[in-house]
């Protein structure tokens, strides 16, 4: 089935909005990069390696600004731990500004040190529920608002959107709002919805409409959907191998006036770490492209499990983007969604086994050879081969 561009509310432009054309045609090049990442807690209540691993993954995004959500810092009680976290981010080249005074929720912004040193914060607004943080800044003689958000996951908390709207009305400059909205921008039914798969319903039509209202009021656009009007991509990946629902909950809404031919956006093919259950989203606004030489380590190329990882990833991609077609195509009976779910279960088990093999081999590399663990590795590889043998050819999909 061929789909046309999404409906008008995704791209609504209001000519009399105060944010619509503030910078003008030649002055709207912000030349910055921004990313969003739901961190699923920074785990600072106890000292552990998880926090360090998350910091490394977050900073590897390397954008000028990084919007963080679901921090759970509880800064009112964990003063020392928060101070250590700020120092660790500073060691990795980022200034950390946050609004996370309670044990749940929480948002923050990481700003590259060389950017922060040349940036003026005109105004800062923290929401009381720790679901938003607004920074009105001036950088390179241009004013704009940076606003990481963490959307409510219950409809009875929808006052979040009204309060956010009231705050944004204070600014007559371009807006960059982004984070985990806990809602999709596409409000169509799940059978044709571009932002969900393997779900009975979208997360919330009420929250979707609230987000669309923000777009209408402030002339905001979703750059991902403008650049890729028909692309299926998902940012929320549940951790359980038995859960196959996917949804695009993490996205940017930016003022229409700063969207242009120099805008690019990227959602990685996979999670940056198994410690997260959301992919990051990377937005570039007229930043010059830097050509980097991609290097693949020999240890990866020589891994005996590399073919299995690649094969599983290819199957998973096909299965997640499969659209059911009734009847027979090219002489092949087309699989039902129940069949696809069963194959996704198999791929989930294969990826779990591969992860377990990696941990066992890492343990033997650190602690020395262990015959028992070596037998476990061999048995798991044999099981993986058997599971692949039961999978159909990719032409089946």
C-alpha positions in Angstrom: 0.0 0.0 0.0 1.4 3.4 -1.0 0.9 6.2 1.5 0.9 9.9 0.8 2.3 12.6 3.2 0.9 12.7 6.7 -2.1 15.0 7.3 -1.9 18.8 7.7 -1.6 19.0 11.5 1.9 17.5 11.3 3.1 20.5 9.3 0.7 23.3 10.2 2.2 26.7 9.7 0.5 29.8 11.2 1.7 33.0 9.5 0.8 35.3 12.4 2.7 33.2 15.1 5.3 35.2 16.8 7.9 32.4 16.3 7.3 31.9 12.6 9.8 34.2 10.9 11.9 35.8 13.6 15.3 35.2 12.0 14.5 35.9 8.4 15.7 34.0 5.3 19.4 34.7 5.7 19.7 34.7 9.4 18.0 31.4 10.3 21.1 29.2 10.2 21.7 28.2 13.8 24.5 25.8 12.8 24.1 23.5 15.8 23.5 19.8 16.4 21.1 18.4 19.1 20.2 14.9 20.2 17.7 13.3 22.6 18.1 10.3 24.8 15.9 8.7 27.3 18.5 7.4 29.8 16.2 5.1 31.9 17.7 6.5 35.2 21.3 7.5 35.7 21.5 5.0 38.6 23.3 7.3 40.9 21.7 6.1 44.2 24.4 3.4 44.5 28.0 3.4 43.1 28.2 1.1 40.1 29.6 0.7 36.6 26.2 1.3 35.0 26.4 5.1 35.5 29.8 5.2 33.9 28.7 3.1 30.9 25.7 5.3 30.4 27.8 8.5 30.5 30.1 7.0 27.9 27.2 6.1 25.6 25.5 9.4 26.0 28.6 11.5 25.3 29.4 9.3 22.3 26.5 11.1 20.5 28.9 14.1 20.2 26.2 16.6 19.4 26.5 20.2 20.6 23.5 19.8 22.9 22.1 16.6 24.3 18.5 16.5 25.7 18.2 13.9 28.5 14.9 12.5 30.0 14.0 10.1 32.8 17.1 11.1 34.8 15.7 10.2 38.3 18.4 12.1 40.1 16.6 13.1 43.2 18.9 16.1 43.6 17.3 17.2 46.8 18.7 14.1 48.6 21.6 12.9 46.5 23.7 16.1 46.4 27.1 14.4 46.5 26.2 11.8 43.9 24.8 14.5 41.5 28.0 16.5 42.0 30.0 13.5 41.0 27.8 13.0 37.9 28.3 16.6 36.9 32.1 16.1 37.2 32.0 13.0 35.1 30.1 14.7 32.3 32.6 17.6 32.5 35.5 15.2 32.2 33.8 14.0 28.9 33.5 17.6 27.7 30.0 18.5 28.6 28.3 21.0 31.0 25.3 19.3 32.7 22.2 21.4 33.5 19.3 19.5 35.0 15.8 19.6 36.5 15.4 16.4 38.5 14.7 17.0 42.2 12.6 13.9 42.7 13.3 10.2 42.5 11.2 9.8 39.3 11.0 11.6 36.0 13.6 14.4 35.4 15.2 16.1 32.4 18.5 17.8 31.6 20.7 19.3 28.9 24.3 18.6 28.2 26.1 21.4 26.5 29.6 21.0 24.9 32.1 22.9 26.9 33.4 25.0 23.9 29.8 25.9 23.1 28.9 26.7 26.8 31.9 29.0 27.1 30.5 31.1 24.3 26.8 30.9 25.1 24.7 33.2 27.3 21.8 31.8 29.3 19.2 34.6 29.3 16.6 32.7 31.2 16.0 29.3 32.7 12.6 27.8 33.7 12.3 24.5 35.6 8.9 22.9 35.7 7.8 21.7 39.2 7.0 18.2 38.0 10.5 17.9 36.5 9.1 17.1 33.1 10.6 20.1 31.3 13.5 22.5 31.4 13.6 25.7 29.2 16.8 27.5 28.5 16.5 30.8 26.6 20.0 31.2 25.2 22.0 33.5 22.9 24.7 31.9 20.8 26.6 33.6 17.9 24.3 36.6 18.3 21.1 34.5 17.8 18.5 33.8 20.4 16.6 30.5 20.7 15.0 28.2 23.2 16.3 24.8 24.1 13.6 22.6 25.8 14.1 19.0 26.8 10.8 17.3 27.8 9.6 14.0 29.3 6.0 13.6 28.3 3.4 12.1 30.7 2.6 8.4 30.3 -0.9 8.8 31.7 -3.8 10.8 30.2 -4.8 12.3 33.6 -1.4 14.2 33.6 -2.2 16.0 30.3 -2.0 19.4 32.0 1.8 19.0 31.2 1.0 20.2 27.6 -1.0 23.3 28.8 1.7 24.3 31.2 4.4 23.9 28.5 2.3 26.0 26.2 2.1 28.8 28.8 5.8 28.8 29.2 6.6 28.8 25.5 4.4 31.8 24.9 7.0 33.9 26.8 9.5 33.6 24.0 9.6 35.4 20.6 12.4 33.3 19.1 12.9 29.9 17.5 12.1 26.9 19.6 13.8 23.5 19.8 11.7 21.1 21.9 12.5 17.4 22.1 12.6 14.2 24.2 10.5 11.2 25.0 6.9 12.4 24.5 5.3 9.1 25.5 3.0 9.7 22.5 3.2 9.4 18.7 2.6 12.3 16.4 0.7 10.0 14.0 -2.8 9.6 15.3 -4.1 7.2 12.7 -5.1 3.6 13.5 -2.4 1.0 14.1 -2.9 -0.7 10.8 -1.7 2.3 8.8 0.2 4.2 11.6 3.8 5.0 10.6 4.9 5.4 14.2 3.9 2.1 15.8 4.1 -1.6 15.0 2.8 -4.8 16.8 0.4 -2.7 18.9 -3.3 -3.0 19.4 -3.7 0.8 20.0 -1.5 3.9 19.8 -0.1 5.0 23.2 -2.8 7.8 23.6 -4.9 9.7 21.1 -5.4 12.4 23.7 -1.7 13.0 24.1 -1.2 12.8 20.4 -3.8 15.6 19.9 -2.2 17.7 22.7 1.2 17.5 20.9 -0.5 18.5 17.6 -2.0 21.5 19.3 1.5 22.6 20.3 2.5 22.3 16.7 -0.4 24.4 15.6 0.0 27.1 18.3 3.7 27.6 17.8 4.3 26.7 14.2 6.4 23.7 15.1 7.3 20.9 12.7 8.6 17.3 13.2 11.8 17.4 11.0 12.0 13.6 10.8 8.6 13.3 9.3 9.2 16.2 6.9 12.4 14.6 5.6 11.0 11.0 5.7 7.2 11.4 5.1 6.6 7.6 4.6 9.4 6.0 6.6 8.7 3.5 9.4 11.2 4.0 12.2 10.9 3.3 15.9 12.7 4.6 19.0 11.2 2.7 21.9 12.4 -0.9 22.1 11.1 -2.9 25.1 13.8 -4.8 27.0 11.8 -8.1 27.2 12.5 -10.5 24.3 8.8 -11.4 24.4 7.6 -7.9 23.7 7.6 -7.0 20.1 5.8 -3.6 20.2 7.8 -0.7 18.8 6.9 3.0 18.6 8.5 6.3 17.7 8.0 8.2 21.0 11.2 10.3 20.8 11.3 13.2 18.4 12.0 16.9 18.0 9.5 19.7 17.4 11.3 22.8 16.0 10.1 26.2 14.8 9.2 26.1 11.1 11.6 29.1 10.5 14.7 27.1 11.3 13.8 24.1 9.2 15.5 24.1 5.8 17.5 22.3 3.2 20.5 22.1 5.7 18.4 20.1 8.2 19.2 16.5 8.7 18.1 13.9 11.2 19.1 10.4 12.1 17.7 7.5 14.2 20.3 4.8 14.6 19.5 1.2 13.5 19.8 -0.1 17.1 20.0 0.9 20.7 23.4 2.5 21.7 23.5 0.3 24.8 21.4 -2.6 26.2 21.2 -0.3 29.3 18.7 1.8 27.4 15.3 1.0 26.0 15.1 4.1 23.7 17.2 4.9 20.7 18.7 8.4 20.5 17.6 10.9 17.8 20.2 13.2 16.3 19.3 16.5 14.7 21.6 18.7 12.7 20.6 22.3 11.8 22.9 23.6 9.0 26.1 22.1 10.7 28.9 21.4 8.2 29.4 17.7 7.5 32.6 16.2 8.8 34.0 13.2 6.8 35.3 10.6 9.2 37.1 7.4 8.4 35.1 4.5 9.6 37.3 1.8 11.2 36.1 -1.7 12.0 38.3 -3.5 14.6 39.9 -6.8 13.6 38.6 -8.4 16.7 35.0 -7.8 15.4 35.8 -9.0 11.9 37.4 -12.2 13.3 34.6 -12.9 15.7 33.1 -16.4 15.1 29.7 -15.0 16.1 29.7 -12.1 13.6 27.8 -13.9 10.9 25.1 -14.9 13.4 24.8 -11.3 14.7 24.5 -10.0 11.1 22.0 -12.6 10.1 19.8 -12.0 13.2 19.9 -8.2 12.6 18.8 -8.7 8.9 15.9 -11.0 10.0 14.8 -8.6 12.7 14.8 -5.7 10.3 12.6 -7.6 7.8 10.3 -8.8 10.5 9.8 -5.4 12.2 9.0 -3.7 8.9 6.9 -6.5 7.4 3.4 -5.5 6.1 0.9 -8.4 5.8 -0.4 -9.1 2.3 -3.3 -11.5 1.9 -3.0 -14.5 -0.4 0.0 -15.6 -2.5 2.8 -13.5 -3.8 5.4 -14.9 -6.3 4.1 -18.4 -5.6 4.7 -18.0 -1.8 1.9 -18.0 0.8 2.4 -14.8 2.8 2.9 -15.1 6.6 0.3 -13.7 9.1 1.3 -11.3 11.8 1.0 -14.2 14.3 3.7 -16.1 12.3 5.9 -13.0 12.2 5.6 -12.7 16.0 6.7 -16.3 16.4 9.8 -15.6 14.2 10.5 -12.5 16.2 10.5 -14.7 19.3 13.1 -16.9 17.7 15.3 -14.0 16.7 14.9 -12.6 20.3 16.2 -15.9 21.7 19.1 -16.0 19.2 20.2 -12.4 20.2 19.9 -13.4 23.9 22.1 -16.4 23.4 24.7 -14.3 21.5 24.7 -11.8 24.4 25.2 -14.7 26.9 28.1 -16.1 24.8 29.8 -12.7 24.8 29.5 -12.4 28.6 30.8 -15.9 29.1 33.8 -15.3 26.8 34.5 -12.0 28.5 34.5 -13.8 31.8 37.0 -16.4 30.6 39.2 -13.6 29.1 39.3 -11.9 32.5 39.3 -14.9 34.9 41.0 -17.5 32.7 39.7 -20.5 30.8 36.9 -22.5 32.3 35.9 -25.8 30.8 32.3 -25.5 32.0 31.8 -22.1 30.5 33.4 -23.2 27.3 30.9 -26.1 27.0 28.1 -23.7 27.6 29.4 -21.5 24.7 29.6 -24.4 22.4 26.1 -25.6 23.3 24.6 -22.1 22.8 26.2 -21.8 19.4 24.8 -25.2 18.4 21.3 -24.1 19.5 21.7 -20.9 17.5 22.5 -22.9 14.3 19.4 -25.1 14.9 17.2 -22.0 15.4 18.4 -20.5 12.1 17.7 -23.7 10.3 14.1 -23.4 11.3 13.8 -19.9 10.0 12.5 -19.5 6.4 14.3 -17.8 3.6 14.1 -14.0 3.5 12.1 -14.2 0.3 9.3 -15.5 2.4 8.8 -12.0 3.8 
